[in-house]
């Protein structure tokens, strides 16, 4: 899971710095899709390796890790662009 959090983190950081319009529109979703597809390909590869097993549960856990990595960058990016906005006590 942590490996895919790092992958999601790195992919979204790369997409934020790209000039391609398709990725600049929604880098958060694109990064999640890339990391999740990579996780699926990893599980598919494990199916063919003796002694290893492909698992949908592992793919889901890896995808959740990717979400955490993407979310970390989203929070950091939002803070960098908007600052921490606190609501005044009522």
VENCORLIN-V958576 format. One record per backbone hydrogen bond with DSSP energy under -1.0 kcal/mol. NH is the residue of the N-H (numbers start at 1). CO is the residue of the C=O. Records with the same first field share a line. If there is no record, write none. Layout:
# VENCORLIN-V958576
NH = CO  CO
This chain:
# VENCORLIN-V958576
5 = 1
6 = 2
7 = 3
8 = 4
9 = 5
10 = 6
11 = 7
12 = 8
13 = 9
14 = 10
15 = 11
16 = 12
18 = 15
24 = 20
25 = 21
30 = 26
31 = 27
32 = 28
33 = 29
34 = 30
35 = 31
36 = 32
37 = 33
38 = 34
39 = 35
40 = 36
41 = 37
42 = 38
43 = 39
44 = 40
45 = 41
46 = 42
47 = 43
48 = 45
52 = 49
59 = 55
60 = 56
61 = 57
62 = 58
63 = 59
64 = 60
65 = 61
66 = 62
67 = 63
68 = 64
69 = 65
70 = 66
71 = 67
72 = 68
73 = 69
74 = 70
75 = 71
76 = 72
77 = 73
78 = 74
79 = 75
80 = 76
81 = 77
82 = 78
83 = 79
